[in-house]
Amino acid sequence: MKRVLAFAAIAAALTASTAAIMTIVWSTPAEERAIWLSAAIAFVVQMLAFGVATLVRRDQVIVGWGLGAIMRLVTLSVYALVFVHPLHLPATAALVSLAMFFFLSTLVEPLLLAR
């Protein structure tokens, strides 16, 4: 439970700070909305992926981590193909920000899974 809470705090801080920095680069209202929506989606998926990774046995951590990576890839693909256009989101800001949030959380995840 401590690992999940630690990951939630780190993921929230990383996602929010990265989103704030990205809104400097992409500063139109539509781009900012796309970035913050991507941040919310990323946080939920990151928590689900980390939860899956913590549920697998200790000797199969890489399987859980791989499942989390697949969840992130599917989310990014569905977001790009199904939701970006109907929600009238700027594709570049929405997809680059979501990919960046996923990348950063993927870097942190193994540090907490190793404990």
MIVEXTOR-695430 format. One record per atom (N, C-alpha, C, O): residue number from 1; atom name; x, y, z. Coordinates in pm, 1 decimal. Atoms other than C-alpha are relative to their C-alpha. Layout:
<koldrens>
{NUM,"CA",{X,Y,Z}}
...
</koldrens>
This chain:
<koldrens>
{1,"N",{81.7,-119.5,0.0}}
{1,"CA",{0.0,0.0,0.0}}
{1,"C",{86.2,126.0,0.0}}
{1,"O",{52.4,225.8,-63.6}}
{2,"N",{-89.4,-116.1,-4.7}}
{2,"CA",{287.9,236.0,77.3}}
{2,"C",{57.6,30.3,-137.8}}
{2,"O",{73.8,146.1,-176.2}}
{3,"N",{-55.1,-19.9,134.6}}
{3,"CA",{431.3,178.5,-269.2}}
{3,"C",{-101.9,67.3,-91.9}}
{3,"O",{-66.8,154.0,-171.9}}
{4,"N",{104.7,-58.9,84.7}}
{4,"CA",{99.5,264.4,-433.8}}
{4,"C",{-18.8,147.0,34.2}}
{4,"O",{-31.6,230.4,-55.5}}
{5,"N",{13.2,-140.5,-40.2}}
{5,"CA",{65.8,584.3,-230.8}}
{5,"C",{120.6,82.9,-42.5}}
{5,"O",{106.0,197.2,-85.9}}
{6,"N",{-120.9,-70.6,43.1}}
{6,"CA",{425.8,680.1,-303.8}}
{6,"C",{-3.7,23.8,-150.3}}
{6,"O",{29.3,132.6,-197.5}}
{7,"N",{8.8,-15.9,145.2}}
{7,"CA",{373.0,617.9,-674.0}}
{7,"C",{-105.2,104.1,-36.6}}
{7,"O",{-84.2,184.5,-127.4}}
{8,"N",{105.4,-98.2,27.9}}
{8,"CA",{49.4,819.0,-668.4}}
{8,"C",{50.8,142.1,21.9}}
{8,"O",{24.2,231.3,-58.6}}
{9,"N",{-53.9,-133.8,-28.4}}
{9,"CA",{226.6,1115.4,-509.6}}
{9,"C",{102.1,41.9,-104.7}}
{9,"O",{99.1,154.9,-153.3}}
{10,"N",{-103.3,-32.1,99.3}}
{10,"CA",{522.6,1097.9,-748.5}}
{10,"C",{-63.0,22.1,-136.8}}
{10,"O",{-28.5,117.7,-206.3}}
{11,"N",{64.7,-13.3,130.6}}
{11,"CA",{302.8,1045.4,-1055.0}}
{11,"C",{-80.3,129.5,-9.3}}
{11,"O",{-77.4,197.1,-112.1}}
{12,"N",{77.8,-124.1,0.9}}
{12,"CA",{73.6,1333.4,-959.1}}
{12,"C",{91.3,122.1,-11.5}}
{12,"O",{63.5,214.3,-88.2}}
{13,"N",{-93.1,-113.6,5.4}}
{13,"CA",{366.2,1568.9,-899.7}}
{13,"C",{67.1,10.9,-136.5}}
{13,"O",{76.7,119.9,-192.9}}
{14,"N",{-64.4,-0.6,131.8}}
{14,"CA",{544.1,1467.2,-1221.0}}
{14,"C",{-97.5,42.6,-108.6}}
{14,"O",{-63.5,123.7,-194.8}}
{15,"N",{98.5,-31.0,103.2}}
{15,"CA",{228.9,1487.1,-1429.0}}
{15,"C",{-41.6,146.6,6.0}}
{15,"O",{-47.4,214.2,-96.7}}
{16,"N",{43.6,-140.0,-13.2}}
{16,"CA",{115.3,1822.1,-1291.0}}
{16,"C",{110.8,98.5,-37.1}}
{16,"O",{85.6,197.2,-106.3}}
{17,"N",{-109.4,-92.8,32.2}}
{17,"CA",{457.4,1986.9,-1314.8}}
{17,"C",{33.7,-3.4,-148.6}}
{17,"O",{62.9,100.5,-207.9}}
{18,"N",{-25.9,9.1,143.7}}
{18,"CA",{513.3,1856.9,-1667.2}}
{18,"C",{-111.2,67.6,-79.5}}
{18,"O",{-84.3,135.0,-178.9}}
{19,"N",{111.5,-66.4,67.8}}
{19,"CA",{166.3,1973.4,-1771.4}}
{19,"C",{13.6,151.7,8.7}}
{19,"O",{-10.7,222.6,-88.9}}
{20,"N",{-17.7,-145.1,-15.9}}
{20,"CA",{236.5,2318.9,-1630.0}}
{20,"C",{108.9,52.8,-93.1}}
{20,"O",{94.2,159.6,-152.5}}
{21,"N",{-108.1,-41.5,90.8}}
{21,"CA",{561.9,2338.3,-1826.0}}
{21,"C",{-46.9,-5.7,-144.9}}
{21,"O",{-14.5,82.9,-224.1}}
{22,"N",{47.9,13.0,138.0}}
{22,"CA",{391.4,2216.6,-2143.9}}
{22,"C",{-95.9,111.4,-39.1}}
{22,"O",{-102.9,149.3,-156.1}}
{23,"N",{92.1,-109.2,33.0}}
{23,"CA",{129.4,2490.0,-2118.6}}
{23,"C",{74.5,129.3,-31.3}}
{23,"O",{15.2,223.5,-83.9}}
{24,"N",{-80.7,-115.7,40.6}}
{24,"CA",{411.4,2740.2,-2159.5}}
{24,"C",{27.1,-8.1,-149.7}}
{24,"O",{22.8,92.5,-220.5}}
{25,"N",{-29.4,20.3,142.0}}
{25,"CA",{496.1,2589.7,-2498.6}}
{25,"C",{-127.9,6.2,-82.5}}
{25,"O",{-133.3,75.6,-184.0}}
{26,"N",{129.3,0.0,68.0}}
{26,"CA",{136.0,2523.7,-2605.7}}
{26,"C",{-95.7,81.8,85.2}}
{26,"O",{-148.7,32.6,184.8}}
{27,"N",{68.3,-92.6,-90.0}}
{27,"CA",{-49.9,2822.4,-2469.5}}
{27,"C",{-140.2,42.2,-42.3}}
{27,"O",{-202.6,122.8,26.7}}
{28,"N",{137.3,-36.9,34.7}}
{28,"CA",{-378.7,2849.9,-2657.1}}
{28,"C",{-95.4,-74.0,95.2}}
{28,"O",{-58.8,-177.3,151.1}}
{29,"N",{94.9,67.3,-90.0}}
{29,"CA",{-688.6,2760.1,-2453.8}}
{29,"C",{-29.3,-145.7,-40.5}}
{29,"O",{-41.2,-232.8,45.7}}
{30,"N",{27.8,136.7,46.4}}
{30,"CA",{-757.1,2452.3,-2669.0}}
{30,"C",{117.6,-92.6,30.9}}
{30,"O",{97.9,-206.9,71.9}}
{31,"N",{-119.1,81.1,-28.8}}
{31,"CA",{-399.7,2327.5,-2628.8}}
{31,"C",{12.9,-26.1,149.7}}
{31,"O",{46.5,-137.1,190.9}}
{32,"N",{-6.6,17.9,-145.0}}
{32,"CA",{-406.6,2384.4,-2253.8}}
{32,"C",{-105.5,-100.9,46.5}}
{32,"O",{-78.0,-183.8,133.3}}
{33,"N",{104.5,96.5,-34.5}}
{33,"CA",{-735.7,2193.8,-2229.4}}
{33,"C",{42.7,-141.0,-38.8}}
{33,"O",{19.0,-235.9,36.0}}
{34,"N",{-46.8,131.2,45.8}}
{34,"CA",{-583.7,1907.6,-2430.0}}
{34,"C",{107.7,-54.8,93.1}}
{34,"O",{108.8,-173.9,124.1}}
{35,"N",{-108.1,43.0,-89.4}}
{35,"CA",{-278.1,1896.0,-2203.2}}
{35,"C",{-54.6,-45.2,134.3}}
{35,"O",{-14.2,-149.7,185.2}}
{36,"N",{53.6,36.4,-131.8}}
{36,"CA",{-476.7,1890.9,-1879.1}}
{36,"C",{-91.6,-122.0,-7.3}}
{36,"O",{-96.5,-201.8,86.3}}
{37,"N",{79.0,121.8,18.5}}
{37,"CA",{-719.8,1632.6,-2015.6}}
{37,"C",{92.7,-121.3,-13.3}}
{37,"O",{66.8,-226.5,45.1}}
{38,"N",{-98.4,108.2,13.7}}
{38,"CA",{-422.0,1418.3,-2118.7}}
{38,"C",{63.8,-32.5,134.5}}
{38,"O",{90.3,-149.1,164.0}}
{39,"N",{-58.1,22.0,-132.6}}
{39,"CA",{-275.5,1464.6,-1771.0}}
{39,"C",{-94.8,-82.4,87.5}}
{39,"O",{-51.2,-173.8,157.5}}
{40,"N",{97.4,74.7,-80.4}}
{40,"CA",{-595.0,1339.2,-1607.2}}
{40,"C",{-9.1,-144.8,-47.0}}
{40,"O",{-11.0,-237.1,34.4}}
{41,"N",{5.6,136.1,55.0}}
{41,"CA",{-615.1,1039.3,-1839.3}}
{41,"C",{126.1,-76.2,37.2}}
{41,"O",{119.5,-191.8,78.9}}
{42,"N",{-127.2,65.7,-30.4}}
{42,"CA",{-247.7,961.9,-1786.7}}
{42,"C",{7.3,-41.6,146.2}}
{42,"O",{53.4,-151.6,176.6}}
{43,"N",{-8.1,33.8,-141.8}}
{43,"CA",{-276.4,971.6,-1408.7}}
{43,"C",{-84.8,-123.2,32.4}}
{43,"O",{-40.8,-212.1,105.5}}
{44,"N",{87.6,115.0,-26.1}}
{44,"CA",{-569.8,728.7,-1404.6}}
{44,"C",{62.1,-128.2,-55.8}}
{44,"O",{65.1,-230.5,12.6}}
{45,"N",{-58.8,119.1,62.1}}
{45,"CA",{-400.1,486.5,-1645.0}}
{45,"C",{128.5,-39.9,72.1}}
{45,"O",{154.7,-158.9,89.8}}
{46,"N",{-122.6,29.8,-74.0}}
{46,"CA",{-69.3,513.9,-1457.5}}
{46,"C",{-30.6,-73.3,129.6}}
{46,"O",{38.3,-168.8,165.3}}
{47,"N",{35.3,65.4,-125.6}}
{47,"CA",{-237.3,419.4,-1132.9}}
{47,"C",{-51.2,-141.6,-24.4}}
{47,"O",{-17.8,-233.0,51.0}}
{48,"N",{47.4,134.3,33.2}}
{48,"CA",{-415.8,124.3,-1293.8}}
{48,"C",{117.2,-90.7,-39.0}}
{48,"O",{124.5,-205.9,3.9}}
{49,"N",{-115.3,79.2,44.1}}
{49,"CA",{-92.6,7.3,-1457.8}}
{49,"C",{89.9,-36.7,117.8}}
{49,"O",{139.0,-149.3,126.1}}
{50,"N",{-83.4,29.6,-117.4}}
{50,"CA",{101.7,34.7,-1133.0}}
{50,"C",{-70.4,-100.7,90.0}}
{50,"O",{-5.8,-188.7,147.1}}
{51,"N",{75.7,96.6,-78.7}}
{51,"CA",{-175.2,-150.6,-951.2}}
{51,"C",{13.0,-140.7,-55.6}}
{51,"O",{29.9,-236.3,20.0}}
{52,"N",{-17.9,130.5,63.5}}
{52,"CA",{-151.9,-434.9,-1201.7}}
{52,"C",{140.9,-52.6,27.0}}
{52,"O",{158.7,-170.1,58.9}}
{53,"N",{-138.9,41.8,-21.2}}
{53,"CA",{226.2,-443.3,-1166.1}}
{53,"C",{25.4,-44.2,143.2}}
{53,"O",{107.8,-132.7,166.6}}
{54,"N",{-21.4,39.9,-139.5}}
{54,"CA",{204.3,-468.0,-788.0}}
{54,"C",{-75.9,-126.8,37.0}}
{54,"O",{-45.0,-189.8,138.1}}
{55,"N",{78.7,119.1,-30.5}}
{55,"CA",{-49.1,-752.1,-800.7}}
{55,"C",{66.9,-130.4,-43.4}}
{55,"O",{33.7,-237.3,7.8}}
{56,"N",{-65.4,122.9,45.8}}
{56,"CA",{176.6,-996.7,-983.4}}
{56,"C",{102.1,-46.6,103.0}}
{56,"O",{148.5,31.3,186.2}}
{57,"N",{-95.7,55.8,-95.5}}
{57,"CA",{408.5,-1227.7,-792.1}}
{57,"C",{135.7,67.8,-15.2}}
{57,"O",{168.5,121.4,-121.0}}
{58,"N",{-131.5,-64.4,-1.9}}
{58,"CA",{753.2,-1098.9,-698.6}}
{58,"C",{92.5,-50.2,-111.0}}
{58,"O",{171.1,27.0,-165.7}}
{59,"N",{-89.7,54.5,102.3}}
{59,"CA",{926.4,-1332.5,-945.2}}
{59,"C",{-49.3,28.1,-141.9}}
{59,"O",{15.4,-12.7,-238.3}}
{60,"N",{53.4,-33.0,132.2}}
{60,"CA",{710.8,-1202.8,-1233.8}}
{60,"C",{-29.8,148.8,-13.8}}
{60,"O",{-125.6,187.7,-80.7}}
{61,"N",{21.9,-145.7,3.6}}
{61,"CA",{740.0,-826.9,-1188.7}}
{61,"C",{5.9,52.8,-142.6}}
{61,"O",{-69.3,143.4,-178.4}}
{62,"N",{-13.4,-48.5,137.3}}
{62,"CA",{847.5,-781.2,-1549.7}}
{62,"C",{-129.0,-24.0,-80.1}}
{62,"O",{-160.8,52.7,-170.9}}
{63,"N",{128.7,26.0,65.8}}
{63,"CA",{516.7,-936.8,-1662.0}}
{63,"C",{-99.2,111.1,35.0}}
{63,"O",{-168.3,162.9,-52.7}}
{64,"N",{89.0,-108.3,-42.2}}
{64,"CA",{321.9,-681.7,-1458.9}}
{64,"C",{38.8,132.6,-61.5}}
{64,"O",{-47.1,211.1,-101.8}}
{65,"N",{-48.1,-124.0,59.2}}
{65,"CA",{538.3,-400.3,-1586.8}}
{65,"C",{-32.6,2.7,-149.1}}
{65,"O",{-70.0,106.8,-203.0}}
{66,"N",{34.4,9.5,142.0}}
{66,"CA",{485.7,-521.9,-1944.1}}
{66,"C",{-148.3,21.8,-25.0}}
{66,"O",{-186.3,88.1,-121.6}}
{67,"N",{144.0,-23.3,12.5}}
{67,"CA",{109.1,-532.5,-1894.6}}
{67,"C",{-33.2,148.6,14.1}}
{67,"O",{-119.1,200.8,-57.0}}
{68,"N",{20.0,-143.9,-15.6}}
{68,"CA",{124.2,-172.9,-1773.1}}
{68,"C",{41.8,76.4,-124.5}}
{68,"O",{-24.8,172.0,-164.1}}
{69,"N",{-45.5,-64.7,123.3}}
{69,"CA",{320.9,-73.2,-2082.5}}
{69,"C",{-101.4,-20.2,-112.1}}
{69,"O",{-127.5,71.4,-190.1}}
{70,"N",{102.7,26.6,101.8}}
{70,"CA",{59.9,-239.8,-2304.2}}
{70,"C",{-123.4,85.0,26.4}}
{70,"O",{-183.5,137.1,-67.5}}
{71,"N",{114.4,-84.9,-34.5}}
{71,"CA",{-216.6,-55.2,-2117.4}}
{71,"C",{23.8,144.1,-46.0}}
{71,"O",{-66.5,209.1,-98.8}}
{72,"N",{-32.4,-137.3,41.5}}
{72,"CA",{-39.1,274.6,-2184.4}}
{72,"C",{-5.3,14.1,-152.0}}
{72,"O",{-57.9,112.7,-203.7}}
{73,"N",{-0.4,-5.1,146.0}}
{73,"CA",{10.2,195.8,-2553.5}}
{73,"C",{-142.3,-4.3,-56.0}}
{73,"O",{-175.4,70.9,-147.7}}
{74,"N",{139.4,9.8,45.3}}
{74,"CA",{-354.4,94.9,-2600.4}}
{74,"C",{-73.9,130.8,29.5}}
{74,"O",{-150.6,179.2,-53.7}}
{75,"N",{64.8,-126.7,-35.1}}
{75,"CA",{-469.9,408.7,-2418.4}}
{75,"C",{39.6,111.1,-96.2}}
{75,"O",{-45.6,186.5,-143.1}}
{76,"N",{-47.6,-102.7,93.4}}
{76,"CA",{-254.0,632.5,-2637.1}}
{76,"C",{-61.6,-20.1,-138.1}}
{76,"O",{-102.7,76.4,-202.6}}
{77,"N",{56.0,29.6,132.3}}
{77,"CA",{-377.9,459.4,-2952.6}}
{77,"C",{-148.8,33.1,-6.9}}
{77,"O",{-194.5,96.7,-101.9}}
{78,"N",{144.0,-27.4,-0.7}}
{78,"CA",{-745.7,476.6,-2858.3}}
{78,"C",{-26.5,150.3,11.4}}
{78,"O",{-115.9,203.2,-54.7}}
{79,"N",{12.7,-145.1,-14.8}}
{79,"CA",{-707.8,839.4,-2749.2}}
{79,"C",{22.2,68.6,-134.6}}
{79,"O",{-52.7,158.6,-172.5}}
{80,"N",{-33.1,-61.3,128.6}}
{80,"CA",{-548.7,925.8,-3084.2}}
{80,"C",{-105.1,-29.9,-106.3}}
{80,"O",{-145.3,59.1,-181.2}}
{81,"N",{88.2,41.3,108.3}}
{81,"CA",{-785.9,730.4,-3305.2}}
{81,"C",{-148.0,26.0,24.5}}
{81,"O",{-225.3,39.7,-70.3}}
{82,"N",{142.8,-9.2,-29.7}}
{82,"CA",{-1116.7,772.3,-3124.1}}
{82,"C",{-40.8,133.8,62.2}}
{82,"O",{-146.8,186.9,29.2}}
{83,"N",{46.4,-113.2,-80.8}}
{83,"CA",{-1121.6,1074.2,-2892.1}}
{83,"C",{53.0,137.5,-40.7}}
{83,"O",{-16.3,237.0,-19.7}}
{84,"N",{-59.1,-131.9,26.7}}
{84,"CA",{-891.6,1352.7,-3015.7}}
{84,"C",{-85.0,81.5,-96.6}}
{84,"O",{-115.7,197.3,-68.2}}
{85,"N",{77.0,-75.6,100.0}}
{85,"CA",{-1091.6,1453.4,-3323.4}}
{85,"C",{-140.8,36.7,48.5}}
{85,"O",{-179.5,153.0,37.4}}
{86,"N",{135.9,-37.4,-45.2}}
{86,"CA",{-1446.2,1432.3,-3176.3}}
{86,"C",{-1.9,103.3,112.7}}
{86,"O",{-96.3,181.5,123.8}}
{87,"N",{-6.2,-98.3,-108.3}}
{87,"CA",{-1338.2,1634.2,-2872.0}}
{87,"C",{62.0,132.5,-44.4}}
{87,"O",{78.4,224.3,35.9}}
{88,"N",{-59.7,-120.1,57.9}}
{88,"CA",{-1182.6,1895.5,-3102.4}}
{88,"C",{127.3,42.8,73.4}}
{88,"O",{147.5,160.5,103.1}}
{89,"N",{-125.9,-28.3,-68.3}}
{89,"CA",{-844.4,1867.7,-2932.4}}
{89,"C",{110.9,16.8,-102.1}}
{89,"O",{113.5,-54.4,-202.5}}
{90,"N",{-117.4,-8.8,86.5}}
{90,"CA",{-524.2,1986.3,-3097.2}}
{90,"C",{81.7,-129.1,15.1}}
{90,"O",{129.1,-160.7,124.3}}
{91,"N",{-60.1,133.2,-6.6}}
{91,"CA",{-366.6,1651.3,-3183.3}}
{91,"C",{142.7,2.4,54.1}}
{91,"O",{179.3,-82.9,135.0}}
{92,"N",{-139.6,-3.2,-44.0}}
{92,"CA",{-5.0,1751.5,-3127.7}}
{92,"C",{10.3,18.5,150.4}}
{92,"O",{80.4,-57.5,217.3}}
{93,"N",{-6.1,-25.2,-144.5}}
{93,"CA",{-56.2,1893.4,-2779.7}}
{93,"C",{-57.3,-118.2,78.3}}
{93,"O",{-0.3,-158.2,179.9}}
{94,"N",{64.7,109.3,-72.4}}
{94,"CA",{-288.5,1610.7,-2674.4}}
{94,"C",{86.5,-125.0,1.3}}
{94,"O",{104.3,-186.6,106.4}}
{95,"N",{-71.8,126.6,10.5}}
{95,"CA",{-76.9,1321.3,-2797.2}}
{95,"C",{142.8,8.1,51.9}}
{95,"O",{190.8,-85.3,116.1}}
{96,"N",{-136.6,-15.0,-53.1}}
{96,"CA",{269.9,1453.8,-2719.1}}
{96,"C",{-3.6,6.9,152.4}}
{96,"O",{80.8,-52.9,219.2}}
{97,"N",{6.6,-9.7,-145.9}}
{97,"CA",{163.6,1542.1,-2366.0}}
{97,"C",{-33.9,-135.4,63.0}}
{97,"O",{26.8,-172.9,163.4}}
{98,"N",{33.5,130.7,-55.5}}
{98,"CA",{1.4,1202.6,-2304.0}}
{98,"C",{119.7,-95.0,-8.2}}
{98,"O",{149.0,-166.8,87.3}}
{99,"N",{-118.6,85.4,13.7}}
{99,"CA",{308.1,1022.2,-2439.4}}
{99,"C",{108.0,39.8,100.8}}
{99,"O",{174.1,-47.0,157.8}}
{100,"N",{-100.8,-46.9,-95.9}}
{100,"CA",{535.0,1237.3,-2220.6}}
{100,"C",{-36.1,-41.4,142.4}}
{100,"O",{50.9,-85.9,217.3}}
{101,"N",{42.6,40.5,-134.4}}
{101,"CA",{331.4,1169.0,-1905.9}}
{101,"C",{22.7,-149.8,20.6}}
{101,"O",{70.6,-192.4,125.7}}
{102,"N",{-21.2,144.5,-9.5}}
{102,"CA",{340.6,796.1,-1976.8}}
{102,"C",{148.7,-34.0,8.7}}
{102,"O",{188.8,-120.6,86.4}}
{103,"N",{-144.4,25.4,-1.0}}
{103,"CA",{714.3,804.7,-2046.5}}
{103,"C",{59.9,28.7,137.2}}
{103,"O",{137.2,-51.6,189.4}}
{104,"N",{-56.4,-36.9,-130.2}}
{104,"CA",{795.7,982.9,-1721.6}}
{104,"C",{-41.8,-97.6,109.8}}
{104,"O",{39.1,-134.4,194.9}}
{105,"N",{43.7,94.6,-103.1}}
{105,"CA",{584.6,749.5,-1510.9}}
{105,"C",{65.5,-136.8,-18.9}}
{105,"O",{90.9,-208.2,78.0}}
{106,"N",{-66.7,127.6,26.9}}
{106,"CA",{743.3,449.9,-1680.5}}
{106,"C",{143.2,1.3,51.9}}
{106,"O",{196.5,-103.6,88.1}}
{107,"N",{-135.1,-10.2,-55.8}}
{107,"CA",{1083.7,576.9,-1568.7}}
{107,"C",{0.2,-17.1,151.2}}
{107,"O",{95.0,-72.0,207.4}}
{108,"N",{8.0,4.8,-146.5}}
{108,"CA",{971.7,601.1,-1205.7}}
{108,"C",{-48.6,-135.5,51.4}}
{108,"O",{-7.8,-180.9,158.4}}
{109,"N",{65.2,123.2,-42.6}}
{109,"CA",{771.5,279.6,-1188.4}}
{109,"C",{97.9,-109.6,48.2}}
{109,"O",{74.9,-166.6,154.9}}
{110,"N",{-89.9,107.6,-46.5}}
{110,"CA",{1065.7,31.3,-1166.7}}
{110,"C",{66.7,28.9,133.9}}
{110,"O",{99.4,-64.0,207.8}}
{111,"N",{-62.5,-34.9,-128.2}}
{111,"CA",{1215.2,220.7,-872.9}}
{111,"C",{-85.6,-43.8,118.0}}
{111,"O",{-34.2,-85.1,221.9}}
{112,"N",{91.5,38.7,-108.0}}
{112,"CA",{906.9,148.0,-664.7}}
{112,"C",{-39.8,-146.7,-6.6}}
{112,"O",{-81.0,-203.9,94.3}}
{113,"N",{30.7,142.7,10.7}}
{113,"CA",{847.8,-202.4,-797.6}}
{113,"C",{112.3,-86.3,56.2}}
{113,"O",{88.8,-199.8,97.6}}
{114,"N",{-115.5,78.0,-46.0}}
{114,"CA",{1196.1,-313.7,-693.9}}
{114,"C",{-0.4,-21.8,150.3}}
{114,"O",{68.1,-111.9,198.6}}
{115,"N",{-0.1,10.6,-146.5}}
{115,"CA",{1122.0,-267.9,-322.8}}
{115,"C",{-71.7,-121.1,47.7}}
{115,"O",{-80.4,-144.3,168.3}}
</koldrens>
